[in-house]
Each structure stands twice: as C-alpha cells, then as structure tokens.
Amino acid sequence: MVSLKFWRKKKKFEDVSDVPMDLPKITGEANAENVKAKMDLVLTQIQSLNVRYETVNERLDRIEKMIQEIYRIAKA
C-alpha cells in the first residue's frame, strides 16, 4: 500500500494567543489611499486576466479549426 505523506491534517487554531491583537491604528486618509491603491492593483490584475482570456480563446478557436480540418481530411 502506498503512503501519501503529503496529505496532512489541517491544524485547528484553538489557541488564539498567537494572533497579534495590537494592530496599528490607521487614519482615514491613509486608509482611503490604501484602498485606492489596492483597487488600482485589482483593476490591473483584472485587465491582465482579460488579455490572457482573449489570448486563450483565440488559441482555442485556432485549435478547433485545425481539428475540423484534420477530421475532414481523415474522412475523405
């Protein structure tokens, strides 16, 4: 029987003493700037994903056309 050692049980965090409770205070202006920066980052990532999606979609269309042509050749 094969033993899969990389499958481990997930740790349950019952002890919350490891979690830092003294988070830094953020002013409203700094918080708004951080949110704007994060939103810009998310927008850039979405645009990048859109370009990747279009590229993959074009490749898939070309592959489908090649398969149809191969099928027609094999059928003839």
C-alpha positions in Angstrom: 0.0 0.0 0.0 1.3 3.5 -0.9 1.5 6.0 1.9 0.8 9.6 0.9 2.8 11.6 3.4 2.0 14.9 1.8 -1.7 14.6 2.9 -1.7 16.0 6.4 -4.5 17.0 8.6 -5.1 20.7 8.8 -4.3 22.4 12.1 -7.1 23.8 14.0 -6.3 27.1 15.7 -7.9 26.7 19.1 -5.3 28.8 20.9 -5.6 32.5 19.8 -2.6 33.6 21.7 -0.5 33.6 18.5 -2.7 36.1 16.8 -1.5 39.7 17.3 -4.2 41.8 18.9 -2.4 45.2 18.8 -3.0 46.1 15.2 -1.7 49.6 14.1 -4.2 52.5 14.0 -4.8 53.8 10.5 -6.1 57.3 9.8 -9.0 57.8 7.5 -6.9 59.5 4.8 -4.2 56.8 4.8 -6.9 54.1 4.8 -8.5 55.7 1.7 -5.2 55.8 -0.1 -4.5 52.2 0.7 -8.0 51.2 -0.6 -7.4 53.2 -3.8 -4.0 51.6 -4.3 -5.5 48.1 -3.8 -8.4 48.8 -6.1 -5.9 50.0 -8.8 -4.0 46.8 -8.3 -7.1 44.7 -8.6 -8.2 46.6 -11.8 -4.8 46.0 -13.3 -5.0 42.3 -12.5 -8.5 42.0 -14.0 -7.3 43.7 -17.2 -4.3 41.3 -17.3 -6.7 38.3 -16.9 -8.9 39.7 -19.6 -6.0 39.8 -22.1 -5.0 36.3 -21.1 -8.6 35.1 -21.6 -8.7 36.6 -25.0 -5.4 35.0 -26.0 -6.5 31.6 -24.8 -9.8 32.0 -26.5 -8.1 32.8 -29.8 -5.8 29.8 -29.5 -8.8 27.6 -28.7 -10.6 28.8 -31.9 -7.5 28.0 -34.0 -7.2 24.5 -32.4 -10.9 23.9 -33.1 -10.4 24.9 -36.8 -7.4 22.6 -37.1 -9.3 19.7 -35.6 -12.2 20.2 -38.0 -9.7 20.3 -40.9 -7.9 17.1 -39.7 -11.3 15.4 -39.4 -12.3 16.5 -42.9 -9.0 15.2 -44.3 -9.3 11.9 -42.4 -12.9 11.4 -43.5 -12.1 11.9 -47.2 
